[in-house]
Amino acid sequence: MQAVIDFLTSLSLEYIIGAAAILAIIIATIIILIVRRRGFIRRATEFLAIPGSPDPNDYFDDAELLRRSRLIEKMATKGDGAIVPRLGLDRLWTDRLHESLRPADFRRVLAYGTRRGLFACFLTAMGNRRLAESLKSYLEEHSDFLVLRRLALS
């Protein structure tokens, strides 16, 4: 303990102030991230409580929804999965899957957006062997005729 005290007293005041400023910036950043996350969760819950079919673009930006995809996915698994189509995330994930090969979006579309994006998953899987295996296992799990019909309709 004495060695720590001796070390701290040997440091100049500028180093201590600099370290404290860096620590304060890190703590402030963490607090801001937590507050924004909770604010988004609150806004999403309020949006879901609105009766009818409000337009999600009036409440959320597409970039914000895509940025918060992991959080919305957690909310969908904890609550009911209707949050994904109500926010239009299945459309956003499918569009982003068309533009760039993202395995996370592929998995999300298979889990939540098969009605709209199953064909996009099929096209993406044609170029990637690992994703093709994932799609094959999905089709084997859902081996009914309706999955093939959804694939053709999407």
N, C-alpha and C positions, 0 to 999 in steps of 0.2 A: 504494500500500500504506500509505503514511504517512497518507493521508486516512482510510482505514478505521480505523486505530489511533486517530487523533485523534477520530473520531466515537464509537468505543466508549468511550474514556476520558471523553468529555463526558457520556455517559449516566449517570444515577443508578443506584445499586445496586438499587433497587426495580424499575426497568424490566428490568434484566438478569435478576433473579430471576424476574420474571413471564414473560419470554420463555422462560427455561429450563424453567419449570414447564409452560407450554403445549406446548413441544417434547417434554417428557417424557410428557405425557398423550397426545399424538399417537402417539409411538413405542410406548407401552404398549398403546394401542388397536389398532394395527396388529399387534403381537405376539399379542394375545389373539384377534384375528380369524383369524390364520394358525393358531394352535393349535387353535381350535374347528373350522376347516375340515378340518385334518388328522385331528382326532379323529372327525369325521363320516365322512370317507373310510375311516378304519380300521374304524369300526363297520359301515359299509355293506359293506365287503369281507368282514368276519367274518360278517355276516348272509348274504351270498351263498354263503359256504363251508359253511353248515349244510345237511346233506342233508335231503331231503324238502321239505315246504311249511310252514315256520314262519309264524306270524302276524306280519306286520310291525308291528302295533299293540303287540306286546310289546316291541319294540325302539325304535320311533320314534313320535313324535307326528305327527299329520296336519299340523299347522301347521309343524312343522320340515321335513317332507318338501316341503311347498309352498314354503317359504322357500328350500330348497336345490334347487329344480327345475332351475335353470341348471347347477348343479354335477353333478346326477345325469344331466342330458342330455349333458354332456360325457363323463361316465363311460360312458354308453351308446354314444356314438359311438366312443370309444377302444376299449372292450372289446366285450362282446356286449350287444345291446339287450334282453336278458332281465331286466335290472335293473329296468326300468320296470314290467312287469307283476308281478314278484315283490314289489316294494315297494308295489304297489297305486296307483301314481301315475296310471295311465291312468284309474282310477275317480275319483281326486281332481281331475284336470284336467277330466274330463267334468262332474263336479258343479259345479266352479267356472265352467265355461263356460256351464252352465245358468243360474247365478246372475248372472253379469256378463260382458259382452262384453270378452274379453281376447284380442287378436290373438296373443299369445305362446302362450296355452293352445290356441287354435284350431290354430296351427301344430304344437304338440306332440301334440295329439290326432290330427291327420292323419298325423304321422310315426310315432307309437308306439302309439296306442290306437284304431286304426280298427275293431277288432272290437267294441269297447264303445261308442265315442263318435262314430261316423260320422254318426248321425242328429242328434246334438247339433250337430255341425258344419254339417249341412244346415240345421237350424233357425236357427242363428246367421247363416249366410250369406244367408238370406232377408232379413235386415234390414240387411245391410252389403254394398255393391256390391264393395268391394275384396276382402273375404273370399269373396264369391261367385265372383269371378274366380279366386281361389286354389283354391277347391273345384272349379271347372270344369276348371282345368288338372290337378288331381289325378285327377279322373275321366277326363280324356282320356289321361293317362299310364297309368292302370290301366283300360284300356277293355274288360276282360273282363267276363263276366257275373257273376263272383264278387263284384266290388265292389258291384254293384247288389244282389246277394243279401245281402251284409254290411250294406248301408245299410238294407235292409228288416228284417233281423234285429235290428239295434241299436235 
